[in-house]
Amino acid sequence: MAVNARMMRLVAVTMLVVVALMLQACTAVVPAAAPAGGAAAASDAGKWCKDVKITFFPGGPAGGVFANNVYNGAQQAEADLGPTVTYVFSDWDPQKMIQQFQEAVATSPDGIAVMGHPGDDAFSPLIDAAVSEGIIVTSQNTELPASFSKYQGNGFGYVGAVNYTAGYNLGKEAVKRFNLQSGERAMVWGLLSQPSRGERTQGVIDALEEAGMTVDYLEIDAATNKDPAAGAPTFAGYVSENPDVKVVVTDHGGLTATTETYLKAAGKGADDIIAIGFDLSPATLEAVRSGWTDLVIDQQPWLQGYLPILQICLTKTYGFSGLMVDSGAGFADKDNIEFLAPFVEKEIR
């Protein structure tokens, strides 16, 4: 049933994109008048969303792991469709996201595409206020179920992994692939403190505990959340106290990209601890190639940039309702990493 639902959503998205492109073609062949601006005017030809103003949240620090893939996708949508987009980087800090969202509303954009890390309780009243002012709000990366349910008809969509399912699937896949046994020790480094985002961490824990493993949970602190290299002493200290740890799960794209650094800081080699995590990046690509990282689930962050921009454009221009797109279902490992490598290097995958 889950596969069929996912396929139906994919078909729906494809059909809407095709419709949008057809509408774009129709509008492009009937210019109002010969433009006077030459190249500048020509660059706007066919950009059916060019009069729309959007504020977009890539999530992390500018240039950071994962956030940069999201940003690249959003920039491509901006180039393809023509809206004016303001980018707001938040260092993965939920409190900063809340403050920045309020500031974005004050600028009266046509739409805001926001990361859902603060959760429904914190975001719902702010989204209510934004929608009441005629602003289209949509979300990426972390679900906001209450707002999605309330405002889907107003264009509130979601692009990203279904967090609990993604975490659970990664844990189950690890148990199967690496023949993990009851009683063996696992360390999960995640974000349980964040209401919606923490569901992915919980999914990993549940899958490993169902297999009978002993799971040690570590919360990613604010410093490591912003700068993953800052977590090296924490990791080394944990491994020193738990030398029997069999598998380590990093529930954060930036931490997954830093796995080699963590293992070396703990005095471990590539084959000493099974390392699994989330999200591809150039650093993670090299870590998979060299054996430092064994399994990654990819939630395709480039789509989390491109599709929310498209969502707002579709809603503003054609009145489409919100789309639900699960972008996080594929695994990457040493067997398929070379196929993905050219896209990872360009920070598309």
Residue pairs with C-beta under 8 A, 6 or more apart in sequence:
2 165
6 326
6 329
9 323
9 324
9 325
9 326
10 325
12 323
13 307
13 323
13 325
16 314
16 320
16 323
17 310
19 318
20 48
20 310
20 313
20 314
20 318
23 48
23 317
23 318
24 46
24 48
25 46
27 46
27 48
28 45
28 46
28 48
31 45
35 41
35 42
44 50
44 82
47 80
47 81
47 82
48 81
48 82
48 313
48 317
49 81
49 82
49 83
49 313
49 316
49 317
50 81
50 82
50 83
51 83
52 82
52 83
52 84
52 110
52 111
52 312
52 313
52 316
52 317
53 83
53 84
53 86
53 109
53 110
53 111
54 83
54 84
54 85
54 86
54 109
54 110
54 111
54 112
54 113
54 309
54 312
55 85
55 86
55 88
55 104
55 107
55 109
55 111
55 112
55 113
56 74
56 85
56 86
56 87
56 88
56 112
56 113
56 305
56 308
56 309
57 87
57 88
57 89
57 90
57 97
57 100
57 101
57 112
57 113
57 114
57 115
57 140
58 67
58 68
58 70
58 71
58 74
58 87
58 88
58 89
58 115
58 305
59 66
59 67
59 70
59 89
59 90
59 92
59 115
59 117
59 141
60 66
60 67
60 89
60 90
60 91
60 92
60 254
61 67
61 89
61 91
61 92
61 226
62 68
62 71
62 89
64 254
65 228
65 253
65 254
65 257
65 279
65 281
65 283
66 253
66 254
66 279
66 281
66 301
67 89
67 92
67 301
68 347
69 279
69 281
69 301
69 302
69 304
69 305
69 347
69 348
69 349
70 140
70 141
70 301
70 302
70 304
70 305
71 87
71 305
72 302
72 305
72 346
72 347
72 348
73 301
73 302
73 303
73 304
73 305
73 306
73 307
73 348
74 85
74 87
74 113
74 305
74 306
74 308
74 309
75 85
75 305
76 302
76 305
76 306
77 83
77 305
77 306
77 307
77 309
77 310
77 313
78 84
78 85
78 309
81 309
81 310
81 313
83 110
83 309
83 312
83 313
85 309
86 104
86 107
86 109
88 100
88 104
90 96
90 97
90 100
90 115
91 225
91 226
92 117
92 225
92 226
93 222
93 225
93 226
94 117
94 118
94 119
94 122
94 194
95 118
97 114
97 115
97 117
97 118
98 118
98 122
98 123
98 126
101 112
101 114
101 123
101 126
101 130
102 126
104 112
105 112
105 126
105 129
105 130
105 133
105 135
108 133
108 135
109 135
110 135
110 136
110 312
110 316
111 135
111 136
111 137
111 138
111 155
111 312
111 315
111 316
112 130
112 135
112 136
112 137
112 138
113 137
113 138
113 139
113 140
113 308
113 309
113 311
113 312
114 123
114 137
114 138
114 139
114 140
115 139
115 140
115 141
115 142
116 123
116 139
116 140
116 141
116 142
116 143
116 144
116 158
116 196
116 197
117 141
117 142
117 194
117 196
117 197
118 194
118 195
119 144
119 194
119 195
119 196
119 197
120 144
120 145
120 146
120 147
120 195
120 196
121 195
123 144
123 147
124 144
124 146
124 147
127 137
127 144
127 147
127 151
127 156
130 137
131 137
131 151
131 154
131 156
136 154
136 155
136 156
136 312
136 315
136 316
137 147
137 151
137 154
137 155
137 156
138 155
138 156
138 157
138 158
138 159
138 308
138 311
138 312
138 315
138 322
139 147
139 148
139 156
139 157
139 158
139 159
139 160
139 308
140 158
140 159
140 160
140 304
140 305
140 307
140 308
141 159
141 160
141 161
141 299
141 301
141 304
142 160
142 163
142 194
142 196
142 197
143 158
143 160
143 162
143 163
143 196
144 158
144 196
145 196
147 156
148 156
148 157
148 158
148 322
148 324
150 156
151 322
152 321
152 322
153 321
153 322
154 315
154 321
154 322
155 311
155 312
155 314
155 315
155 316
155 320
155 321
155 322
156 322
157 307
157 308
157 311
157 321
157 322
157 323
157 324
157 325
158 322
158 323
158 324
158 325
159 303
159 304
159 307
159 308
159 311
159 323
159 325
159 327
160 299
160 304
160 325
160 326
160 327
160 328
161 200
161 297
161 299
161 326
161 327
161 328
161 329
162 326
162 328
163 196
163 197
163 199
163 200
163 203
164 199
164 200
164 202
164 203
165 203
165 326
166 200
166 203
166 278
166 297
166 299
166 328
166 329
167 199
167 200
167 201
167 202
167 203
167 204
167 205
167 206
167 207
167 251
168 203
168 204
168 206
168 207
169 203
169 207
169 297
169 329
170 203
170 204
170 207
170 249
170 276
170 278
170 295
170 297
170 331
171 203
171 204
171 205
171 206
171 207
171 208
171 211
171 249
172 207
173 295
173 297
173 331
174 180
174 207
174 208
174 247
174 249
174 274
174 276
174 295
175 207
175 208
175 211
175 213
177 295
177 333
178 247
178 274
178 294
178 295
180 186
180 208
180 211
180 213
180 246
180 247
180 274
181 211
181 212
181 213
182 211
182 212
182 213
183 212
183 213
183 214
184 213
184 214
184 244
184 246
184 247
185 213
185 214
185 215
185 216
185 242
185 244
185 245
185 246
186 208
186 213
186 214
186 215
186 216
186 245
186 246
186 247
186 248
186 249
187 215
187 216
187 217
187 218
187 238
187 242
187 245
187 247
187 248
187 249
188 201
188 204
188 205
188 208
188 215
188 216
188 217
188 218
188 249
188 251
189 218
189 220
189 231
189 235
189 248
189 249
189 250
189 251
189 252
189 255
190 198
190 200
190 201
190 204
190 205
190 217
190 218
190 219
190 220
190 249
190 251
190 252
191 197
191 198
191 200
191 201
191 219
191 220
191 225
191 251
191 252
192 198
192 201
192 202
192 217
192 219
193 219
200 251
200 278
201 217
201 251
204 249
204 251
205 215
205 217
208 215
208 247
208 249
209 215
213 246
213 247
216 238
216 242
216 245
218 234
218 238
220 231
220 251
220 252
220 255
221 231
221 234
223 230
223 231
224 230
224 231
224 234
224 255
225 252
225 254
228 252
228 254
228 255
228 257
228 258
229 258
229 261
231 255
231 258
231 262
232 258
232 261
232 262
232 265
233 265
235 248
235 262
235 265
235 266
236 262
236 265
236 266
236 267
238 245
239 245
239 266
239 267
239 268
239 273
240 266
245 273
246 273
246 274
247 273
247 274
247 275
247 276
248 259
248 262
248 273
248 274
248 275
248 276
249 276
249 277
250 256
250 258
250 259
250 262
250 275
250 276
250 277
250 278
251 277
251 278
252 277
252 278
253 277
253 278
253 279
253 281
253 284
253 301
255 262
255 277
256 277
256 278
256 279
256 281
256 284
256 293
256 296
257 279
257 281
257 283
257 284
257 287
258 283
259 275
259 277
259 284
259 287
259 292
259 293
260 270
260 283
260 286
260 287
260 290
260 292
260 293
263 269
263 270
263 272
263 273
263 275
263 292
270 290
270 291
270 292
271 291
274 294
274 295
275 287
275 292
275 293
275 294
276 293
276 294
276 295
276 296
277 284
277 293
277 295
277 296
277 297
278 296
278 297
278 299
279 296
279 297
279 298
279 299
279 301
280 296
280 298
280 332
280 340
280 344
280 349
281 344
281 347
282 344
282 345
282 347
284 293
284 296
284 344
285 337
285 340
285 341
285 344
285 345
287 293
288 294
288 296
288 332
288 333
288 334
288 337
289 334
289 337
291 334
294 333
294 334
295 331
295 332
295 333
296 331
296 332
296 333
297 328
297 330
297 331
297 332
298 328
298 330
298 331
298 332
298 340
298 349
299 327
299 328
300 327
300 328
300 330
300 349
301 327
302 347
302 348
302 349
303 325
303 327
304 327
307 323
307 325
307 327
311 320
311 322
311 323
314 320
315 321
315 322
332 340
337 344
340 349
343 349
